[in-house]
């Protein structure tokens, strides 16, 4: 049954597809598919086969080897694993990153800085939130052999980097290159067969798989130490019994996302373009944060809007909620508050006090949904 609420917070999380649920159910219900994948008997072998089939499916869609895919609990663990395990292995002294990264990256960098003295080098960003590539070149010249972490698509404002070109540049200075690709998995066609990158990551709940499951790609030229101790699972890279049913669901959801990729991107761009165009007509002085109104250089499913100041600033998100529209204030981590976005602060400064709302769409978002949102905005601001 269709919900009475309109959900436009898909950058935070997505619903579980029925096909994904159906793929998972045998591994939760059937007597022959519940075994521990580490067991050598029939039940264990059945589970192990399902995991390796899922790994092969994901690797094939990324055009890489199954040996380079490792299952994790999601994006945060995968980002931490990339950064912290790389330090434990390679003992680099500097990290080059930006202030617009997800906290899963920034807090991992802070951890290495606090406990091991690793220096964090922050890149300058342009006025629209894009990283300054010329500044990156200067930093790479000054700090070769660094660990570089730059997200592919920003979860708050949707800005994207040219991952291949940045990768070529970074690797030319003998750096380890990691990218938080949580928001682009399922929205971008990755070909890792000859790609200048060491780590990419995924969180299943961003593309209609279950929460609490994800994966990390580790280039076979990189050898890092295990992040979680306690077992030989994931080829000694991550201790702990595998989340069997969710791994199966993850592979199924990723397969669906990639098979519908072009159609979905066209649909999302049409939805996004329609929303931006009509919102500009409704509120001419509205600001689109970051680079999100550039359809070709931003994520197709994210629009981050700074509304003009009014007497309802502090109640804006609640106004949407009262009108049964689910949106976010900046990132999911601060979805209950209008302030506190480190990304918007990095772009516009601490003094920018415009109330910002992130709208994020999915393949099932329709023009009728957008028209409803526009009518609610018109009502909220008494236009």
ZAMARGU-4260 file (C-alpha; in steps of 0.2 Angstrom, whole numbers, plus 5000, padded with zeros to 4 digits):
<rodrens>
0) 5000/5000/5000 | 5007/5017/4995 | 5012/5028/5010 | 5003/5044/5014 | 5020/5052/5016
5) 5031/5057/5001 | 5048/5051/5004 | 5062/5062/4996 | 5077/5057/5006 | 5084/5043/4996
10) 5102/5050/4998 | 5100/5045/5016 | 5093/5028/5013 | 5082/5019/5001 | 5067/5006/5002
15) 5071/4988/5000 | 5065/4982/4983 | 5053/4967/4982 | 5065/4957/4971 | 5079/4960/4983
20) 5068/4954/4998 | 5063/4938/4988 | 5081/4934/4984 | 5085/4936/5003 | 5071/4925/5010
25) 5078/4908/5006 | 5093/4912/5016 | 5082/4917/5031 | 5069/4904/5030 | 5074/4888/5021
30) 5082/4874/5031 | 5096/4871/5019 | 5102/4889/5017 | 5105/4895/5035 | 5122/4887/5038
35) 5138/4896/5043 | 5149/4899/5028 | 5164/4894/5037 | 5158/4877/5040 | 5164/4863/5029
40) 5148/4852/5029 | 5133/4854/5017 | 5124/4868/5025 | 5140/4878/5026 | 5145/4875/5008
45) 5127/4880/5002 | 5130/4897/5011 | 5148/4899/5005 | 5142/4896/4987 | 5129/4910/4989
50) 5142/4922/4995 | 5155/4918/4982 | 5141/4919/4968 | 5136/4937/4975 | 5154/4942/4975
55) 5156/4936/4957 | 5141/4946/4952 | 5147/4962/4960 | 5164/4960/4953 | 5157/4957/4935
60) 5147/4972/4936 | 5162/4983/4941 | 5173/4974/4928 | 5186/4968/4941 | 5191/4951/4949
65) 5180/4944/4963 | 5197/4943/4973 | 5196/4962/4975 | 5179/4963/4982 | 5176/4961/5001
70) 5160/4962/5010 | 5158/4974/5025 | 5144/4982/5035 | 5143/4997/5024 | 5151/5013/5019
75) 5158/5019/5036 | 5167/5003/5039 | 5174/5002/5021 | 5180/5020/5022 | 5188/5017/5039
80) 5196/5001/5033 | 5203/5010/5018 | 5211/5024/5028 | 5216/5016/5044 | 5222/4999/5038
85) 5232/5007/5024 | 5241/5017/5038 | 5244/5002/5048 | 5252/4994/5033 | 5261/5008/5024
90) 5264/5021/5038 | 5262/5036/5027 | 5264/5053/5036 | 5252/5064/5026 | 5234/5063/5021
95) 5227/5074/5007 | 5208/5076/5007 | 5195/5090/5007 | 5184/5098/5021 | 5168/5092/5011
100) 5171/5073/5014 | 5159/5062/5024 | 5163/5061/5042 | 5167/5042/5039 | 5183/5049/5031
105) 5186/5065/5041 | 5184/5056/5058 | 5196/5042/5052 | 5209/5055/5047 | 5207/5064/5064
110) 5210/5047/5072 | 5226/5045/5063 | 5231/5063/5067 | 5227/5061/5085 | 5235/5045/5089
115) 5249/5043/5076 | 5253/5061/5071 | 5248/5059/5053 | 5247/5076/5045 | 5230/5081/5037
120) 5232/5092/5021 | 5216/5100/5016 | 5213/5106/4999 | 5205/5122/4994 | 5188/5122/4986
125) 5180/5133/4973 | 5166/5144/4977 | 5153/5131/4970 | 5161/5117/4982 | 5171/5108/4968
130) 5189/5104/4974 | 5203/5115/4966 | 5212/5104/4955 | 5227/5116/4953 | 5228/5116/4972
135) 5228/5097/4972 | 5243/5097/4960 | 5252/5109/4971 | 5249/5098/4986 | 5254/5082/4977
140) 5270/5090/4972 | 5273/5096/4990 | 5268/5079/4998 | 5271/5065/4986 | 5268/5047/4993
145) 5253/5053/5003 | 5236/5044/5006 | 5223/5054/4995 | 5204/5053/4999 | 5192/5062/4988
150) 5174/5057/4987 | 5166/5054/4970 | 5149/5062/4973 | 5145/5073/4988 | 5131/5066/4999
155) 5125/5083/5003 | 5126/5095/4988 | 5129/5082/4974 | 5146/5089/4968 | 5156/5076/4958
160) 5174/5074/4953 | 5181/5066/4937 | 5187/5051/4946 | 5197/5044/4932 | 5207/5060/4929
165) 5210/5064/4947 | 5215/5046/4949 | 5228/5048/4935 | 5235/5063/4943 | 5236/5056/4961
170) 5244/5040/4955 | 5257/5050/4946 | 5264/5056/4963 | 5265/5038/4970 | 5250/5041/4981
175) 5237/5028/4988 | 5220/5034/4981 | 5204/5031/4990 | 5187/5038/4985 | 5171/5037/4995
180) 5159/5031/4981 | 5144/5027/4992 | 5133/5040/4983 | 5138/5035/4966 | 5137/5016/4967
185) 5121/5012/4958 | 5121/5028/4949 | 5138/5027/4939 | 5145/5014/4927 | 5162/5009/4935
190) 5175/5000/4925 | 5188/4995/4937 | 5198/4984/4924 | 5211/4998/4921 | 5206/5011/4933
195) 5219/5022/4943 | 5212/5019/4960 | 5215/5008/4975 | 5199/5009/4985 | 5181/5011/4981
200) 5167/5008/4993 | 5148/5004/4993 | 5133/5004/5006 | 5119/4993/5000 | 5105/5004/5007
205) 5109/5018/4995 | 5103/5007/4980 | 5088/4997/4988 | 5098/4984/4997 | 5097/4981/5016
210) 5105/4992/5028 | 5121/4986/5037 | 5129/4978/5022 | 5141/4985/5009 | 5158/4981/5001
215) 5175/4988/4997 | 5185/4986/4982 | 5204/4984/4985 | 5216/4985/4970 | 5226/4969/4970
220) 5242/4980/4970 | 5238/4986/4987 | 5241/4974/5002 | 5233/4980/5018 | 5231/4972/5035
225) 5215/4965/5042 | 5204/4979/5049 | 5193/4968/5061 | 5201/4954/5070 | 5194/4937/5076
230) 5192/4926/5061 | 5198/4921/5044 | 5183/4927/5035 | 5184/4937/5019 | 5201/4929/5015
235) 5208/4935/5031 | 5203/4953/5028 | 5188/4954/5039 | 5184/4943/5054 | 5166/4939/5059
240) 5153/4928/5052 | 5146/4935/5036 | 5129/4943/5034 | 5123/4930/5022 | 5105/4935/5018
245) 5111/4953/5016 | 5125/4949/5005 | 5113/4940/4993 | 5102/4955/4994 | 5116/4967/4990
250) 5121/4958/4975 | 5103/4957/4968 | 5100/4976/4971 | 5117/4980/4963 | 5113/4969/4948
255) 5096/4978/4946 | 5103/4995/4948 | 5116/4992/4935 | 5104/4984/4923 | 5093/4999/4924
260) 5107/5012/4925 | 5105/5023/4909 | 5086/5023/4910 | 5086/5028/4929 | 5099/5042/4926
265) 5088/5049/4912 | 5073/5049/4923 | 5082/5056/4938 | 5089/5070/4927 | 5072/5074/4920
270) 5064/5075/4938 | 5079/5086/4944 | 5078/5098/4930 | 5059/5100/4931 | 5061/5103/4950
275) 5075/5116/4948 | 5066/5125/4934 | 5050/5127/4943 | 5057/5131/4960 | 5067/5145/4952
280) 5050/5152/4945 | 5042/5150/4961 | 5056/5158/4972 | 5068/5168/4960 | 5081/5171/4974
285) 5083/5153/4979 | 5100/5146/4980 | 5105/5129/4974 | 5120/5124/4985 | 5136/5118/4978
290) 5135/5113/4960 | 5119/5103/4962 | 5110/5113/4948 | 5123/5108/4935 | 5115/5092/4928
295) 5130/5086/4920 | 5143/5088/4934 | 5132/5083/4949 | 5123/5068/4956 | 5107/5065/4947
300) 5096/5062/4962 | 5102/5076/4974 | 5096/5094/4975 | 5101/5105/4990 | 5092/5121/4991
305) 5095/5136/5002 | 5079/5146/5004 | 5078/5164/5008 | 5077/5169/5026 | 5060/5170/5034
310) 5052/5169/5051 | 5050/5150/5049 | 5068/5146/5047 | 5070/5135/5062 | 5054/5126/5059
315) 5056/5123/5040 | 5060/5104/5041 | 5046/5102/5053 | 5034/5111/5041 | 5039/5099/5027
320) 5036/5084/5040 | 5019/5091/5045 | 5015/5092/5026 | 5020/5073/5025 | 5035/5076/5015
325) 5051/5068/5021 | 5067/5078/5017 | 5084/5081/5025 | 5093/5096/5032 | 5110/5094/5023
330) 5116/5077/5027 | 5107/5062/5034 | 5118/5064/5050 | 5110/5081/5053 | 5093/5077/5045
335) 5084/5084/5060 | 5092/5101/5061 | 5094/5115/5048 | 5112/5120/5055 | 5128/5111/5057
340) 5132/5105/5040 | 5151/5105/5039 | 5149/5104/5020 | 5139/5120/5018 | 5151/5128/5031
345) 5166/5123/5020 | 5158/5131/5004 | 5149/5146/5011 | 5157/5149/5028 | 5151/5149/5046
350) 5141/5165/5043 | 5130/5158/5030 | 5113/5156/5039 | 5101/5152/5025 | 5090/5137/5029
355) 5095/5123/5018 | 5085/5107/5013 | 5091/5092/5003 | 5079/5084/4992 | 5084/5067/4985
360) 5075/5057/4972 | 5074/5039/4966 | 5068/5029/4951 | 5050/5029/4958 | 5049/5048/4960
365) 5037/5056/4948 | 5033/5073/4941 | 5017/5072/4951 | 5027/5070/4967 | 5037/5086/4962
370) 5022/5096/4958 | 5015/5091/4976 | 5032/5097/4983 | 5031/5113/4974 | 5013/5116/4980
375) 5019/5113/4998 | 5033/5125/4996 | 5021/5138/4990 | 5010/5135/5005 | 5024/5135/5018
380) 5031/5152/5011 | 5014/5159/5008 | 5018/5163/4990
</rodrens>
